[in-house]
Amino acid sequence: MLSWVFSSIRMHMETLMRHPTAIVVAALVGAVALIGLPSSAPAQLAPPASTSAEPTSEETSTESSDEIAAAEPAPADPARGAELYRRACAQCHGRNARGASSYPRLSGKPAERLTEALLAYRAGQRRGPNSALMFGPARNLSDTDIADVVAFLSTLE
C-alpha cells in the first residue's frame, strides 16, 4: 500500500515539473483538501421555477412553430469549445485530449458521459480520485460552455 502511495506521488510530481503552472494549482488543491470540501454542492443546472400563481406571457401566448424554433438554444460551437478546452483543459488532459499521466483521456468518450461528468464537477460532486482538480475549472462553466467543449471533444478520435 505504501509503495503505491509513493509511486502515485512521484508520478504526480513528475507531471507537475513538466507543467510549472500546475504546481500552483496542485498547491491550491492540496490546501483545499486539507481544509475539506462539502461532499456535494447544490447543482445550478436550471433557473429556479417561477413562484407566481399567474401564468406568464410565455405560458399564455400562442407562438407559431417558427417563433418556438427561434427560441431554442443555438447548436453547440466546436470552435469555441476548442478555445475553451485549450485554455482550461489541455494542460492536464493533453492538447489532443488523449490524457497524460493520471489525467484521463477525453477524446473518443461518449458526449453524454462527458456532459454528465462536467455537470457533476460543476456541482462539486466527487467522481474519482482527481475530482478536486476538476472543481475549479468546471465551477464557472455555463451550460453553453459545457456543450461547446463536449462538441469539440466529440470531433476528436
Contacts in CASP RR format, 6 or more apart in sequence:
PFRMAT RR
TARGET T0000
AUTHOR 0000-0000-0000
METHOD contacts of the structure
MODEL  1
MLSWVFSSIRMHMETLMRHPTAIVVAALVGAVALIGLPSSAPAQLAPPAS
TSAEPTSEETSTESSDEIAAAEPAPADPARGAELYRRACAQCHGRNARGA
SSYPRLSGKPAERLTEALLAYRAGQRRGPNSALMFGPARNLSDTDIADVV
AFLSTLE
8 102 0 8 1.000
11 101 0 8 1.000
11 102 0 8 1.000
12 26 0 8 1.000
12 101 0 8 1.000
12 102 0 8 1.000
14 101 0 8 1.000
15 22 0 8 1.000
15 100 0 8 1.000
15 101 0 8 1.000
15 102 0 8 1.000
15 103 0 8 1.000
16 22 0 8 1.000
16 23 0 8 1.000
16 26 0 8 1.000
19 91 0 8 1.000
19 92 0 8 1.000
21 91 0 8 1.000
22 91 0 8 1.000
22 92 0 8 1.000
25 133 0 8 1.000
29 132 0 8 1.000
29 133 0 8 1.000
30 132 0 8 1.000
32 132 0 8 1.000
33 132 0 8 1.000
37 124 0 8 1.000
37 132 0 8 1.000
37 135 0 8 1.000
38 124 0 8 1.000
39 125 0 8 1.000
39 126 0 8 1.000
40 123 0 8 1.000
40 124 0 8 1.000
40 125 0 8 1.000
40 126 0 8 1.000
41 123 0 8 1.000
41 124 0 8 1.000
41 125 0 8 1.000
42 123 0 8 1.000
43 119 0 8 1.000
43 122 0 8 1.000
43 123 0 8 1.000
44 122 0 8 1.000
44 123 0 8 1.000
45 119 0 8 1.000
45 123 0 8 1.000
45 143 0 8 1.000
50 56 0 8 1.000
63 71 0 8 1.000
73 144 0 8 1.000
73 147 0 8 1.000
74 144 0 8 1.000
76 144 0 8 1.000
76 147 0 8 1.000
76 148 0 8 1.000
76 150 0 8 1.000
76 151 0 8 1.000
77 148 0 8 1.000
77 151 0 8 1.000
78 148 0 8 1.000
78 151 0 8 1.000
78 152 0 8 1.000
78 154 0 8 1.000
78 155 0 8 1.000
79 152 0 8 1.000
80 148 0 8 1.000
80 152 0 8 1.000
81 145 0 8 1.000
81 148 0 8 1.000
81 149 0 8 1.000
81 151 0 8 1.000
81 152 0 8 1.000
82 152 0 8 1.000
84 141 0 8 1.000
84 145 0 8 1.000
84 148 0 8 1.000
84 149 0 8 1.000
84 152 0 8 1.000
85 97 0 8 1.000
85 149 0 8 1.000
85 152 0 8 1.000
85 153 0 8 1.000
86 95 0 8 1.000
88 137 0 8 1.000
89 97 0 8 1.000
89 106 0 8 1.000
89 137 0 8 1.000
89 149 0 8 1.000
90 97 0 8 1.000
92 99 0 8 1.000
92 100 0 8 1.000
92 103 0 8 1.000
92 133 0 8 1.000
93 99 0 8 1.000
93 100 0 8 1.000
93 103 0 8 1.000
93 104 0 8 1.000
93 105 0 8 1.000
93 106 0 8 1.000
94 100 0 8 1.000
94 103 0 8 1.000
96 107 0 8 1.000
96 156 0 8 1.000
97 105 0 8 1.000
97 106 0 8 1.000
97 107 0 8 1.000
97 153 0 8 1.000
97 156 0 8 1.000
98 105 0 8 1.000
98 107 0 8 1.000
99 105 0 8 1.000
99 106 0 8 1.000
102 129 0 8 1.000
102 130 0 8 1.000
103 130 0 8 1.000
104 130 0 8 1.000
106 114 0 8 1.000
106 153 0 8 1.000
106 156 0 8 1.000
107 153 0 8 1.000
107 156 0 8 1.000
107 157 0 8 1.000
108 153 0 8 1.000
108 154 0 8 1.000
108 156 0 8 1.000
108 157 0 8 1.000
109 153 0 8 1.000
111 150 0 8 1.000
111 151 0 8 1.000
111 153 0 8 1.000
111 154 0 8 1.000
114 149 0 8 1.000
114 150 0 8 1.000
114 153 0 8 1.000
114 154 0 8 1.000
115 146 0 8 1.000
115 147 0 8 1.000
115 150 0 8 1.000
117 127 0 8 1.000
118 138 0 8 1.000
118 141 0 8 1.000
118 146 0 8 1.000
118 149 0 8 1.000
118 150 0 8 1.000
119 146 0 8 1.000
120 127 0 8 1.000
121 127 0 8 1.000
121 131 0 8 1.000
121 134 0 8 1.000
121 135 0 8 1.000
121 137 0 8 1.000
121 138 0 8 1.000
122 138 0 8 1.000
122 139 0 8 1.000
122 141 0 8 1.000
122 146 0 8 1.000
124 131 0 8 1.000
124 135 0 8 1.000
124 138 0 8 1.000
124 139 0 8 1.000
125 131 0 8 1.000
126 132 0 8 1.000
127 134 0 8 1.000
141 149 0 8 1.000
END
